[in-house]
Amino acid sequence: MNLDSAVAAAGVRLLAFDTLGSTNAEALARARAGEPGPLWITSSCQTAGRGRRGRSFVSERGNLYASLLMTDASPVDRAAELAFVAALAAHDAVVDAAGELGTRLAVKWPNDLLCDSAKLAGILVEGESAMGRPLVTVVGIGINCAHHPAQTDYPAIDLRAAGTRVTPEVLFTALSRAMLQRLQEWDRGRGFAATRAAWLARAANLGMPVRVNLADRQLEGRFETLDARGRLVLRLVDGTAEIITAGDVFPIPQEQRPPSLWGTVTREHPSGSQQVDDLTSTPSPQIEDEAQGTRA
């Protein structure tokens, strides 16, 4: 694995391993030992890869598993926005390494990358803070290069199955460059309007009927937009808007859509201590979404 030269020049470092339990867990352990970052940690395989809410994931060799450790990357209330930053960076990296897939890619609220409507990459953002210390954040990114899991709630895919061969090494160099650029654009949360616009321009199911599974109920409506905090705005059948801070989102097949969800599809114009928290699993301002597949 190698960092992009501009990333290394910016002071970002890399530790590459053959095998780890979890790149996120390794990054958090190093943060507790005093490592401030920015530091990328990669592994050729993971024996205890995990995702949202502690779910475990099979992490075979041939895919990319990487985590970026940062200290004081943003105020605490903006840290969950890193899921959008990372999703855009993953999108940029795949386009850079496999440009022919560009029109087949989309980002799924708020922390997945899709190819042909199947999950290609997943993101897990975790944070840890102690009294009087700045927030440590770890952004874990898993991208399916050569393998993808079967029998998942949300369909999955890998780059090879999509018709292109990209090694984890090539993809990581592109990812390190894209992540630095997207972090600079986001600017500790001050630039989230630009991040939001870029995300909406690549969004899956925007303007389309979706089903959102919440902890205690299920909602159906049209995915209208993201609000200024990155929450999903769902236009319900009765015309009211529901603001979703945490949930699992699935498209509604055409044959299952209620008549009231038919009609003109609208899309928003894109310009328009030692407590570990999964920042993609905590209600607003920390937001969540289901992510099947490899995860850092």
C-alpha positions in Angstrom: 0.0 0.0 0.0 1.2 3.5 -0.7 -0.2 7.0 0.0 -0.6 9.4 -2.8 2.5 11.7 -2.9 0.4 14.8 -2.1 -1.2 13.1 0.9 2.2 12.1 2.3 3.5 15.6 1.7 0.5 16.9 3.8 1.8 14.9 6.8 -0.5 11.9 6.6 1.1 8.6 7.5 0.4 5.0 6.7 0.7 1.7 8.6 0.0 -1.4 6.4 -0.6 -4.8 7.9 -1.2 -8.3 6.5 -3.8 -9.3 9.1 -5.6 -7.4 11.8 -8.7 -8.0 13.8 -10.2 -4.7 12.6 -8.5 -1.6 11.2 -10.9 0.6 13.1 -10.1 -1.2 16.4 -6.4 -0.9 15.7 -6.8 2.8 15.0 -8.7 3.4 18.2 -6.2 1.4 20.3 -3.3 3.5 18.9 -5.3 6.7 19.7 -5.6 5.5 23.3 -1.9 5.0 23.4 -1.3 8.6 22.3 -1.3 8.4 18.5 -2.9 11.7 17.2 -2.9 11.0 13.4 -3.6 11.7 10.7 -2.8 8.0 10.1 -4.2 5.5 7.7 -4.2 1.9 8.8 -4.8 -0.8 6.2 -4.9 -4.6 6.3 -5.0 -7.3 3.6 -7.6 -9.1 5.6 -9.5 -8.7 8.9 -10.5 -11.5 11.3 -12.9 -9.4 13.3 -14.2 -6.7 10.9 -17.2 -5.0 12.2 -19.9 -2.6 11.1 -22.7 -0.6 12.5 -23.9 -1.6 16.0 -21.1 -4.1 16.3 -22.1 -6.4 13.5 -19.4 -8.6 12.2 -18.4 -8.9 8.5 -16.4 -11.4 6.6 -13.2 -9.7 5.3 -11.5 -11.8 2.7 -8.2 -11.0 1.0 -8.5 -9.1 -2.2 -10.7 -6.3 -0.9 -9.7 -3.0 0.5 -9.9 -2.4 4.3 -8.7 1.0 5.5 -9.2 3.3 8.4 -8.2 6.9 8.8 -7.4 8.1 12.4 -7.8 11.9 13.1 -7.7 14.0 16.2 -9.9 17.1 16.4 -11.1 16.8 12.8 -14.2 18.8 13.6 -16.5 19.9 16.5 -18.3 16.9 18.1 -21.6 17.9 16.6 -20.2 17.8 13.0 -18.4 14.5 13.3 -21.2 12.4 11.8 -20.9 14.3 8.6 -17.7 12.4 7.9 -19.9 9.6 6.7 -20.8 11.8 3.7 -17.2 12.9 3.2 -16.0 9.3 3.1 -18.8 8.2 0.8 -17.8 10.9 -1.7 -14.1 10.0 -1.4 -14.9 6.3 -2.0 -16.9 7.3 -5.1 -14.1 9.5 -6.3 -11.5 6.7 -5.8 -13.5 4.1 -7.7 -14.1 6.6 -10.6 -10.4 7.4 -10.6 -9.3 3.7 -10.6 -12.2 2.4 -12.8 -13.7 5.3 -14.7 -15.9 3.1 -16.8 -18.0 2.4 -13.8 -18.7 6.1 -13.1 -22.3 6.2 -14.4 -23.2 3.0 -12.5 -22.2 4.4 -9.1 -24.4 6.1 -6.5 -24.1 6.9 -2.8 -26.8 5.6 -0.4 -27.9 7.5 2.6 -25.7 8.2 4.4 -22.7 5.9 4.3 -22.7 3.4 1.5 -21.4 3.3 -2.1 -23.5 1.4 -4.7 -22.8 0.0 -8.1 -25.7 -1.2 -10.2 -27.9 -0.6 -7.1 -25.9 -3.1 -5.1 -23.5 -2.3 -2.2 -19.9 -1.9 -3.3 -18.5 -0.2 -0.2 -19.4 0.5 3.4 -18.3 3.1 5.9 -18.1 3.1 9.7 -17.3 6.3 11.5 -16.4 5.9 15.2 -15.5 8.6 17.8 -13.9 8.6 21.2 -13.3 11.3 23.6 -12.1 11.8 27.2 -12.7 14.7 29.6 -10.6 17.7 28.4 -9.3 16.0 25.3 -10.3 16.6 21.7 -12.5 14.2 19.8 -10.7 11.3 18.1 -12.5 10.0 15.0 -11.8 6.9 12.9 -13.3 6.6 9.4 -13.3 3.0 8.3 -13.9 2.2 4.6 -14.3 -1.2 3.1 -14.5 -1.6 -0.7 -15.3 -4.9 -2.4 -12.6 -5.3 -5.0 -12.7 -9.1 -5.6 -15.3 -10.5 -3.3 -18.7 -9.7 -1.9 -20.9 -11.3 0.7 -23.9 -13.4 -0.3 -27.4 -13.6 1.3 -27.4 -10.0 2.7 -30.5 -7.9 3.3 -29.2 -5.4 0.8 -27.7 -6.8 -2.5 -23.9 -6.6 -2.7 -21.3 -6.5 -5.5 -17.6 -6.2 -6.1 -15.5 -4.6 -8.7 -14.5 -7.8 -10.4 -18.2 -8.9 -10.6 -19.0 -5.5 -12.0 -16.5 -6.2 -14.9 -13.3 -4.5 -13.9 -10.2 -5.5 -12.1 -8.7 -3.0 -9.6 -6.2 -4.1 -6.9 -6.6 -2.8 -3.3 -3.2 -1.1 -3.6 -4.2 1.0 -6.6 -7.6 1.8 -5.1 -6.1 2.8 -1.8 -3.7 5.3 -3.3 -6.7 6.9 -5.1 -8.7 6.8 -1.9 -6.0 8.5 0.2 -5.9 11.4 -2.4 -9.7 11.6 -2.6 -10.2 11.6 1.1 -7.7 14.5 1.6 -9.5 16.5 -1.1 -13.0 15.9 0.3 -11.8 16.7 3.9 -10.4 20.0 2.7 -13.7 20.7 0.9 -15.7 19.8 4.1 -13.4 22.0 6.2 -14.3 20.7 9.7 -18.0 21.0 8.8 -17.8 24.6 7.6 -18.1 23.4 4.0 -20.9 20.8 4.6 -23.2 22.7 2.2 -20.8 21.8 -0.7 -20.4 18.2 0.6 -24.2 17.9 0.8 -24.6 19.2 -2.7 -22.0 16.8 -4.1 -23.6 13.9 -2.2 -27.1 14.8 -3.5 -25.7 14.9 -7.1 -24.7 11.2 -6.7 -27.6 10.0 -4.5 -29.4 6.8 -5.0 -33.2 6.8 -4.9 -33.4 10.6 -4.7 -37.0 11.6 -5.6 -38.1 7.9 -5.5 -40.3 5.9 -3.2 -38.4 4.3 -0.4 -39.1 2.2 2.8 -37.3 3.3 6.0 -37.0 0.7 8.8 -36.8 2.5 12.1 -36.2 0.9 15.5 -40.0 0.8 16.3 -41.8 1.2 13.0 -41.6 1.3 9.2 -42.2 4.3 7.0 -42.9 4.7 3.3 -42.5 7.8 1.3 -40.5 9.7 -1.3 -36.9 10.5 -0.6 -37.1 14.2 -1.1 -33.7 15.6 0.0 -31.2 15.9 2.8 -31.7 18.7 5.3 -28.9 21.1 6.3 -27.7 18.6 8.9 -27.6 15.6 6.6 -30.9 14.1 7.8 -33.1 12.3 5.3 -36.3 14.2 4.4 -39.1 11.7 3.7 -42.3 13.0 2.1 -45.1 10.7 3.4 -48.2 9.6 1.6 -50.3 12.2 3.4 -48.0 15.0 2.1 -46.2 15.7 5.4 -42.5 15.5 5.8 -40.7 13.2 8.2 -37.1 14.0 9.2 -35.2 10.7 9.5 -32.1 10.8 11.8 -31.5 7.0 11.9 -32.9 4.1 9.8 -32.3 1.5 7.2 -33.4 2.6 3.7 -34.6 0.4 0.9 -36.1 1.2 -2.5 -39.7 0.2 -3.0 -40.1 -2.0 -6.1 -42.4 -0.5 -8.6 -45.0 -3.2 -8.3 -45.2 -2.6 -4.5 -45.5 1.2 -4.6 -48.8 2.6 -3.2 -50.7 4.6 -5.9 -50.2 7.8 -3.9 -46.4 7.4 -4.4 -46.7 7.4 -8.1 -46.4 10.6 -10.0 -43.7 13.0 -11.2 -40.3 12.3 -9.7 -38.6 15.4 -8.4 -34.9 15.8 -7.7 -33.3 18.7 -5.9 -30.7 20.6 -7.9 -27.3 19.8 -6.2 -26.4 23.4 -6.0 -29.3 24.3 -4.3 -13.6 8.6 29.0 -12.7 6.0 26.6 -16.2 6.0 25.4 -16.4 4.7 21.8 -19.3 5.9 19.8 -20.4 4.6 16.4 -21.2 7.9 14.8 -23.1 6.3 12.0 -25.4 4.6 14.5 -26.4 7.4 16.8 -29.5 9.7 16.3 -29.0 13.3 15.2 -26.5 14.9 14.9 -25.0 11.4 14.5 -26.8 9.6 11.7 -26.9 6.0 10.6 -27.8 3.7 7.7 -27.6 0.0 7.1 -24.4 -1.2 5.4 -24.1 -4.7 4.1 -20.7 -6.0 2.8 -17.1 -5.5 3.8 -16.5 -2.9 6.4 -13.3 -1.6 8.0 
